[in-house]
Amino acid sequence: MLLNEYLSENVDLLRGCSVIELGSGVGITGILCSRFCREVVLTDHNDEVLKILQKNIDLHSSSESYSNCTGLVAEKLDWGNADQIKQILGSHSGGFDLVLGADICFQQGSVPLLFETVRLLLQIRGKGRCKFILAYVSRAKMMDSMVINEATRHGMKIAEVPGTRSVVGNLEGTIYEVIL
């Protein structure tokens, strides 16, 4: 909800962009983005989730109300898997304008792999030409620190977008922008 609301209020961020979403789940954010972007790649690591994601892409791509949507594609991506990242970049050699992540930081072990993946995706375009927009929901102070520290450790600058702090369920959430 947090990322979708932010993107809906800042549609100009999306217009004409190429986007890759990490941990897309069933694809709601990517389908929203497809209304404005020239290219949207949705990723997930779970094969069953990827089947549901592909079904949702097919349903929305065939819908008359979405006839102006960009073609959406679903790709398998385990964070930190260099071969899968290479395969995705092989099909999208120019990289992406935006990397998106919605509520994907809730397991400590996955945070370093997430930021390694983000670093690889951001460096394709070069410094400052691609950014990672992370909708982060705080569940534990230790995790809050870890997200900031991992971004920094991977050579990135992470900043909270002013005015984006809000309550999601009973938790606090915010939008971060991350760049090399």
LOPA-109416 format. One line per 3 residues: number of its first residue (from 0); their letters; for each residue x, y, z of N, C-alpha, C. Coordinates in pm, 1 decimal. Layout:
N
NUM = a = X/Y/Z/X/Y/Z/X/Y/Z ~ ...
END
This chain:
180
0 = mll = 82.3/-120.3/0.0/0.0/0.0/0.0/86.1/125.7/0.0 ~ 190.7/125.2/79.6/276.5/242.6/93.3/341.6/280.1/-39.7 ~ 400.5/183.1/-108.0/466.5/212.6/-235.7/364.6/250.5/-342.2
3 = ney = 253.8/179.7/-348.6/152.4/211.5/-449.8/97.0/352.1/-431.1 ~ 74.3/390.8/-307.3/25.7/526.3/-279.4/130.3/629.7/-321.7 ~ 255.7/604.4/-286.9/363.6/697.1/-322.4/375.8/710.7/-474.4
6 = lse = 374.8/599.3/-545.6/387.0/604.2/-691.0/265.6/670.8/-755.1 ~ 148.1/646.1/-701.8/26.4/709.3/-755.1/30.5/860.8/-739.6 ~ 94.2/907.9/-631.9/105.6/1051.2/-606.9/224.0/1113.5/-681.0
9 = nvd = 311.5/1030.4/-737.2/432.1/1077.7/-805.5/448.8/1007.4/-939.6 ~ 343.3/1008.6/-1018.0/340.0/937.5/-1145.3/451.9/983.1/-1239.4 ~ 495.2/1107.4/-1227.8/601.7/1156.0/-1315.4/731.6/1076.8/-1298.3
12 = llr = 751.7/1015.2/-1182.6/868.3/928.6/-1162.4/866.4/810.1/-1258.8 ~ 746.8/768.4/-1298.3/729.2/647.5/-1378.1/721.8/671.4/-1528.4 ~ 677.7/786.8/-1569.1/649.4/811.4/-1711.4/769.9/780.8/-1800.4
15 = gcs = 749.8/683.8/-1888.8/851.8/648.6/-1985.6/970.2/570.9/-1931.0 ~ 965.4/531.1/-1806.4/1078.2/462.4/-1742.2/1077.4/312.7/-1768.5 ~ 1193.6/255.0/-1743.8/1203.9/109.6/-1734.3/1220.1/77.7/-1586.0
18 = vie = 1147.0/-23.5/-1541.7/1139.0/-55.2/-1398.7/1160.7/-203.7/-1377.4 ~ 1232.0/-236.0/-1270.5/1238.3/-373.5/-1221.4/1192.4/-370.6/-1076.1 ~ 1101.4/-460.0/-1043.3/1053.9/-469.8/-905.1/1108.0/-597.5/-842.8
21 = lgs = 1163.8/-584.7/-725.4/1217.3/-698.5/-651.8/1111.7/-748.9/-554.2 ~ 1092.0/-880.1/-550.3/992.6/-937.4/-459.1/852.1/-892.7/-494.1 ~ 814.1/-910.7/-618.6/687.0/-857.1/-670.1/562.4/-921.7/-614.1
24 = gvg = 575.3/-1041.8/-560.0/454.7/-1108.7/-510.3/356.9/-1130.6/-624.6 ~ 232.2/-1091.4/-605.2/129.8/-1115.1/-707.7/128.4/-1007.9/-816.6 ~ 209.0/-902.3/-802.8/227.1/-807.9/-913.1/148.2/-679.3/-909.5
27 = itg = 85.7/-646.2/-799.1/0.6/-527.0/-794.3/78.5/-400.8/-828.8 ~ 196.4/-382.8/-769.2/274.9/-261.8/-794.9/320.0/-255.5/-940.0 ~ 368.1/-365.7/-992.3/413.3/-368.3/-1131.6/302.3/-340.8/-1230.6
30 = ilc = 184.6/-392.1/-1203.0/69.9/-367.4/-1291.2/34.0/-219.1/-1287.5 ~ 38.8/-158.4/-1169.6/18.6/-13.4/-1159.1/123.3/60.0/-1242.9 ~ 248.9/22.8/-1227.6/357.8/88.5/-1300.6/341.9/75.3/-1451.8
33 = srf = 288.3/-36.1/-1496.2/277.1/-60.8/-1640.7/187.5/40.3/-1711.2 ~ 105.9/110.1/-1636.4/20.3/214.3/-1695.4/101.9/334.3/-1743.0 ~ 222.3/350.6/-1689.4/302.4/470.1/-1715.5/441.7/441.2/-1770.2
36 = cre = 494.0/322.1/-1745.9/631.8/287.8/-1782.6/639.0/226.0/-1921.7 ~ 758.0/232.7/-1979.7/776.2/168.7/-2110.2/811.4/21.4/-2096.7 ~ 860.4/-17.3/-1978.7/903.5/-155.1/-1956.5/895.1/-185.2/-1807.1
39 = vvl = 838.6/-302.0/-1771.6/827.9/-341.6/-1631.8/864.1/-489.9/-1619.6 ~ 966.2/-516.3/-1539.9/1009.0/-653.4/-1511.4/976.7/-681.0/-1365.4 ~ 894.8/-781.8/-1342.8/854.8/-820.2/-1207.5/931.7/-945.7/-1169.3
42 = tdh = 987.3/-946.3/-1049.4/1068.0/-1061.2/-1008.7/1021.1/-1117.3/-874.9 ~ 1046.8/-1245.2/-858.8/1025.1/-1311.9/-731.0/1111.7/-1437.4/-731.3 ~ 1137.4/-1490.7/-614.7/1221.5/-1610.1/-604.2/1139.8/-1739.0/-596.9
45 = nde = 1013.1/-1727.5/-563.8/928.9/-1843.7/-537.8/857.5/-1887.5/-666.0 ~ 878.4/-2012.7/-706.8/819.7/-2061.8/-831.9/667.5/-2058.7/-831.6 ~ 604.7/-2091.0/-719.1/457.6/-2087.4/-712.0/406.5/-1943.2/-724.5
48 = vlk = 474.6/-1851.4/-658.7/437.4/-1709.6/-668.4/455.7/-1661.3/-811.4 ~ 562.7/-1705.7/-878.3/585.8/-1666.5/-1018.5/472.6/-1713.8/-1110.3 ~ 416.4/-1832.0/-1082.9/303.0/-1880.6/-1162.1/181.4/-1789.8/-1143.9
51 = ilq = 154.6/-1750.4/-1020.8/42.5/-1658.8/-992.9/69.2/-1522.9/-1055.9 ~ 192.4/-1476.3/-1043.2/232.3/-1348.3/-1103.1/210.9/-1350.3/-1253.8 ~ 253.1/-1457.2/-1319.5/235.1/-1466.8/-1465.7/86.8/-1470.3/-1501.9
54 = kni = 7.2/-1539.6/-1422.7/-136.9/-1544.4/-1448.4/-197.6/-1404.0/-1436.8 ~ -155.9/-1328.1/-1334.9/-206.2/-1191.2/-1318.7/-160.5/-1100.7/-1432.8 ~ -37.9/-1117.7/-1477.7/11.1/-1041.2/-1593.4/-74.8/-1073.2/-1714.9
57 = dlh = -99.6/-1201.5/-1740.2/-181.9/-1242.4/-1855.1/-322.8/-1184.9/-1845.4 ~ -382.4/-1190.5/-1727.2/-517.5/-1137.1/-1707.9/-523.7/-987.3/-1735.8 ~ -426.9/-912.5/-1683.0/-428.6/-767.3/-1700.5/-387.0/-725.5/-1840.4
60 = sss = -300.0/-801.9/-1903.5/-257.2/-769.3/-2039.4/-369.0/-791.2/-2140.3 ~ -458.7/-886.6/-2111.0/-567.7/-916.0/-2203.9/-692.1/-831.3/-2177.1 ~ -695.2/-761.5/-2064.2/-811.0/-680.0/-2028.3/-818.8/-555.7/-2115.3
63 = esy = -938.4/-523.9/-2164.8/-957.8/-404.2/-2247.9/-919.3/-277.5/-2173.7 ~ -946.5/-271.6/-2043.8/-915.7/-151.0/-1967.3/-765.0/-130.1/-1951.5 ~ -686.1/-233.8/-1979.1/-541.8/-222.1/-1969.0/-474.3/-229.7/-2105.0
66 = snc = -548.1/-199.8/-2211.1/-492.4/-212.9/-2344.9/-377.2/-116.3/-2370.1 ~ -367.2/-9.1/-2291.1/-257.2/84.6/-2309.3/-138.7/52.5/-2218.2 ~ -142.0/-61.6/-2152.1/-33.1/-99.1/-2061.1/86.5/-151.4/-2138.3
69 = tgl = 199.8/-126.0/-2081.4/324.9/-182.8/-2130.3/320.7/-333.1/-2112.5 ~ 395.0/-404.3/-2198.4/410.0/-546.8/-2175.9/484.5/-570.3/-2045.9 ~ 429.0/-652.5/-1963.4/490.0/-689.6/-1836.3/557.1/-824.2/-1853.6
72 = vae = 670.8/-842.3/-1787.5/733.8/-973.5/-1787.3/767.8/-1013.1/-1644.1 ~ 762.7/-1142.9/-1620.1/798.2/-1197.5/-1489.0/927.0/-1277.2/-1503.7 ~ 1018.1/-1258.4/-1409.1/1147.0/-1328.1/-1409.7/1176.4/-1382.0/-1270.5
75 = kld = 1239.9/-1497.2/-1266.5/1284.0/-1553.1/-1138.4/1409.9/-1478.4/-1095.4 ~ 1412.3/-1437.8/-968.0/1531.3/-1372.6/-914.8/1544.5/-1400.7/-765.5 ~ 1646.2/-1480.1/-734.4/1688.8/-1497.9/-595.7/1793.1/-1390.2/-572.1
78 = wgn = 1772.0/-1305.6/-472.4/1865.5/-1197.3/-446.0/2005.1/-1253.4/-425.8 ~ 2101.9/-1188.9/-487.8/2239.9/-1231.7/-478.5/2279.3/-1334.9/-583.1 ~ 2186.2/-1384.6/-662.2/2215.7/-1485.7/-763.3/2266.8/-1416.5/-889.9
81 = adq = 2398.4/-1416.0/-906.6/2461.8/-1344.8/-1018.1/2415.9/-1396.6/-1154.3 ~ 2393.8/-1528.0/-1165.9/2350.2/-1584.4/-1294.0/2211.5/-1533.4/-1333.2 ~ 2120.3/-1528.6/-1237.2/1985.6/-1479.3/-1266.8/1987.9/-1329.6/-1298.8
84 = ikq = 2071.4/-1254.9/-1228.5/2083.4/-1111.2/-1257.2/2138.2/-1091.5/-1398.1 ~ 2241.5/-1168.7/-1435.2/2298.8/-1160.9/-1570.5/2194.0/-1193.9/-1676.0 ~ 2113.8/-1295.5/-1648.8/2009.5/-1335.7/-1744.4/1908.9/-1221.9/-1764.2
87 = ilg = 1866.0/-1159.9/-1656.6/1771.4/-1048.0/-1666.0/1835.5/-932.7/-1742.0 ~ 1959.1/-899.2/-1708.3/2027.5/-788.7/-1776.3/2060.4/-823.1/-1920.7 ~ 2071.6/-952.0/-1952.4/2091.0/-993.2/-2091.6/1971.5/-956.8/-2177.4
90 = shs = 1853.7/-965.1/-2120.5/1730.6/-928.6/-2191.3/1701.4/-779.3/-2182.6 ~ 1766.0/-711.3/-2090.4/1742.4/-568.0/-2065.1/1878.9/-501.6/-2048.7 ~ 1956.1/-505.4/-2154.9/2097.6/-468.8/-2146.8/2122.9/-324.1/-2105.1
93 = ggf = 2026.8/-236.6/-2125.2/2045.0/-98.0/-2084.1/2020.0/-75.2/-1936.9 ~ 1983.1/-180.2/-1866.5/1950.6/-164.9/-1725.6/1813.4/-102.8/-1706.8 ~ 1792.7/-41.5/-1592.4/1662.5/11.4/-1555.4/1677.1/152.3/-1499.0
96 = dlv = 1570.3/229.5/-1512.5/1567.0/363.6/-1453.4/1535.9/355.5/-1304.3 ~ 1449.7/262.3/-1268.9/1406.7/247.2/-1130.1/1410.2/101.2/-1088.0 ~ 1454.1/79.4/-965.2/1442.2/-49.4/-899.0/1343.8/-25.1/-784.8
99 = lga = 1242.4/-109.0/-774.4/1139.6/-91.2/-672.0/1136.9/-209.3/-576.0 ~ 1101.5/-180.1/-452.5/1082.5/-284.5/-352.1/977.5/-240.1/-252.5 ~ 876.3/-321.3/-233.1/767.4/-288.4/-140.3/763.6/-389.6/-26.9
102 = dic = 794.4/-343.4/94.2/786.1/-426.8/214.3/857.5/-560.8/195.4 ~ 984.7/-551.7/157.5/1062.3/-672.6/129.0/1173.0/-698.2/231.1 ~ 1184.8/-613.3/331.4/1291.2/-628.5/432.5/1232.1/-676.8/563.4
105 = fqq = 1221.9/-806.9/578.8/1171.7/-857.8/706.5/1247.8/-980.6/754.6 ~ 1349.3/-1024.2/679.4/1435.6/-1132.6/724.2/1579.3/-1082.0/722.4 ~ 1645.2/-1088.5/835.9/1781.2/-1035.6/846.9/1876.5/-1094.0/743.2
108 = gsv = 1867.2/-1223.6/721.0/1958.5/-1290.0/628.4/1945.1/-1245.0/484.2 ~ 1830.5/-1190.9/448.1/1809.5/-1151.4/309.4/1853.0/-1007.3/280.0 ~ 1872.2/-925.9/382.4/1903.6/-783.8/360.4/2037.9/-764.0/289.5
111 = pll = 2147.1/-832.1/330.1/2271.8/-815.6/254.2/2258.0/-858.4/107.4 ~ 2185.9/-967.6/83.2/2165.7/-1014.5/-53.9/2081.4/-915.6/-134.2 ~ 1982.2/-856.5/-70.1/1900.3/-755.0/-135.7/1988.4/-639.5/-183.0
114 = fet = 2070.1/-585.9/-92.4/2150.1/-469.7/-129.8/2262.8/-503.7/-226.6 ~ 2311.3/-626.8/-226.0/2407.9/-668.3/-328.3/2339.7/-670.1/-464.5 ~ 2218.0/-721.8/-470.5/2141.0/-724.4/-595.0/2112.4/-582.7/-642.9
117 = vrl = 2069.9/-497.0/-552.5/2040.5/-357.6/-587.6/2166.0/-289.0/-640.6 ~ 2279.3/-309.8/-575.5/2405.0/-248.6/-621.2/2436.3/-289.0/-764.8 ~ 2422.5/-418.1/-794.7/2449.4/-466.6/-930.3/2354.5/-403.4/-1032.0
120 = llq = 2228.4/-388.5/-995.1/2130.3/-328.7/-1086.6/2154.9/-178.9/-1105.3 ~ 2191.6/-108.8/-997.3/2215.1/35.1/-1006.5/2340.4/67.3/-1086.5 ~ 2443.1/-14.0/-1076.1/2569.4/19.8/-1141.3/2564.4/6.2/-1292.6
123 = irg = 2466.4/-63.1/-1347.6/2454.3/-75.8/-1493.3/2438.3/61.6/-1557.3 ~ 2356.8/145.9/-1498.5/2332.8/280.4/-1551.3/2438.6/380.7/-1507.2 ~ 2508.9/348.3/-1401.9/2610.8/440.5/-1351.8/2556.9/529.7/-1241.7
126 = kgr = 2648.7/598.6/-1179.2/2619.0/679.8/-1061.4/2508.4/781.7/-1088.1 ~ 2403.2/773.6/-1005.3/2295.4/871.9/-1009.2/2195.9/858.9/-1123.3 ~ 2212.2/760.9/-1212.5/2121.2/749.6/-1327.3/2011.5/646.0/-1305.9
129 = ckf = 2015.3/578.6/-1194.8/1913.6/480.0/-1158.7/1897.8/489.4/-1007.8 ~ 1775.9/471.8/-959.4/1758.7/472.5/-813.7/1667.2/359.4/-770.0 ~ 1686.1/323.6/-645.1/1607.1/219.7/-579.9/1508.8/289.6/-487.9
132 = ila = 1381.4/263.8/-508.8/1277.3/317.5/-421.0/1227.7/202.0/-335.8 ~ 1251.4/215.1/-206.7/1217.4/110.6/-111.3/1106.8/159.8/-18.5 ~ 993.6/92.2/-22.7/887.0/117.2/75.1/916.9/24.5/191.6
135 = yvs = 958.2/84.7/301.3/1006.2/7.4/415.6/907.9/16.0/530.9 ~ 873.9/-99.9/585.4/786.4/-108.1/702.3/871.2/-157.0/819.1 ~ 874.5/-76.0/924.2/957.6/-105.3/1040.9/891.7/-209.8/1129.8
138 = rak = 967.2/-316.2/1154.3/918.8/-421.7/1243.4/1008.0/-438.1/1365.5 ~ 1134.8/-395.2/1352.6/1229.9/-408.4/1462.9/1341.1/-305.7/1445.1 ~ 1380.8/-242.3/1555.2/1487.0/-140.4/1549.7/1615.0/-198.3/1490.6
141 = mmd = 1645.9/-322.6/1523.1/1766.3/-385.6/1470.1/1761.4/-392.8/1317.1 ~ 1645.2/-425.0/1263.7/1629.0/-433.1/1118.2/1637.7/-293.5/1056.3 ~ 1582.5/-192.9/1123.2/1589.5/-54.9/1073.6/1735.6/-15.9/1052.3
144 = smv = 1818.8/-43.7/1151.3/1961.5/-11.5/1143.3/2029.7/-93.8/1035.1 ~ 1992.6/-218.4/1024.9/2055.8/-306.9/927.3/2032.0/-258.7/784.7 ~ 1912.1/-214.5/755.1/1879.7/-165.5/620.3/1969.5/-46.6/586.1
147 = ine = 1980.3/49.0/675.7/2064.8/167.1/653.5/2211.2/125.1/639.7 ~ 2257.4/40.3/729.9/2397.4/-2.0/729.1/2434.7/-81.6/604.1 ~ 2345.7/-169.6/559.2/2375.0/-249.4/439.2/2380.6/-162.5/314.2
150 = atr = 2291.3/-66.0/304.4/2296.4/25.2/189.2/2430.7/97.4/187.8 ~ 2470.5/148.5/301.2/2597.1/221.4/312.7/2715.9/129.1/284.9 ~ 2712.7/10.6/340.8/2821.3/-86.3/321.4/2839.9/-122.5/174.3
153 = hgm = 2731.7/-119.4/97.5/2737.7/-151.1/-45.2/2763.6/-26.9/-131.6 ~ 2804.4/82.7/-68.0/2843.4/202.4/-142.5/2727.9/288.3/-189.8 ~ 2615.1/278.6/-121.8/2496.9/353.8/-162.2/2463.0/461.0/-60.0
156 = kia = 2392.5/562.9/-108.9/2337.7/665.9/-21.0/2189.2/635.8/-6.2 ~ 2142.6/633.9/117.1/2002.5/605.9/144.4/1944.0/724.5/219.3 ~ 1829.1/771.3/172.0/1765.2/886.4/235.2/1614.7/865.8/239.2
159 = evp = 1558.0/900.6/352.4/1412.7/896.0/366.0/1352.1/1008.7/283.1 ~ 1248.1/977.9/208.1/1178.1/1080.4/130.9/1089.9/1159.1/228.0 ~ 1113.6/1289.9/239.0/1035.5/1370.3/334.8/884.9/1358.6/310.1
162 = gtr = 811.3/1350.1/419.2/666.2/1346.0/410.8/606.3/1210.2/380.7 ~ 688.8/1105.0/378.3/635.6/972.7/342.8/613.6/881.3/462.5 ~ 649.0/926.0/580.4/628.4/843.0/699.1/478.2/829.4/724.2
165 = svv = 433.4/706.2/742.3/291.1/684.1/768.6/272.0/551.3/841.7 ~ 151.2/529.1/888.0/118.1/405.7/958.1/61.1/306.7/856.4 ~ 118.4/186.3/857.1/74.3/77.8/769.6/29.5/-34.1/862.4
168 = gnl = -102.8/-56.1/869.5/-154.4/-147.4/970.3/-128.4/-82.8/1105.3 ~ -52.9/-148.7/1189.6/-14.8/-87.4/1317.4/135.7/-60.6/1322.5 ~ 200.7/-61.2/1207.7/345.1/-40.5/1198.6/375.4/90.8/1127.8
171 = egt = 495.5/140.6/1149.5/537.1/263.8/1083.0/611.3/230.0/954.7 ~ 579.9/303.8/849.5/645.3/282.1/721.6/697.2/412.5/664.6 ~ 790.1/402.6/572.5/843.8/520.0/503.7/896.9/478.6/367.6
174 = iye = 921.5/577.1/284.8/981.9/554.9/154.1/1126.3/601.5/162.2 ~ 1218.3/515.1/115.5/1359.0/550.7/103.3/1395.6/558.6/-44.9 ~ 1481.2/653.0/-77.7/1545.4/655.2/-209.3/1689.8/619.0/-188.0
177 = vil = 1738.5/527.6/-270.6/1874.0/477.5/-258.4/1943.4/495.1/-393.2 ~ 2063.3/555.4/-390.3/2141.2/573.8/-512.8/2286.2/532.7/-486.1 ~ 2361.5/512.1/-594.8/2505.3/485.1/-580.6/2576.2/614.2/-548.3
END
